[in-house]
Amino acid sequence: MFICPLREEVLMVFVFGARGTLTGASQVIFIYTPEAYPTAIRSLGLGAAGFMGHIGSIVTPFMAEVLVRTSIHGTEGTYAAFCLVCAVCTILLPIETRGRPLQESLKN
């Protein structure tokens, strides 16, 4: 997208496609987070992860509607940067939860 200029309508389709993909990916928060935290602080961990997802939901419409009119490349670059950060964070997740029982306390 950086190489060839696209019509604004096509770019909007790509931006909203990215938004839909990110929304779907954010559902992982509600699958992974409860398994990663012990029961005693599970709701706190889920709430913090959900809060960050809501911040993204607030910022994305601004980027899709306002920032794209200012700088198309800035919008694409911002989405790409966040995708890279999220990919790195996913790779660095500390635990594998498959086959692991849920922790009941912080002492485990």
Secondary structure, DSSP 8 states (H G I E B T S, - for coil): --SS---HHHHHHHHHHHHHHHHHHHTTHHHHHHHHS-GGGHHHHHHHHHHHHHHHHHHHHHIIIIIHHH-HHHHHHHHHHHHHHHHHHHHT-S---TT-----STT-
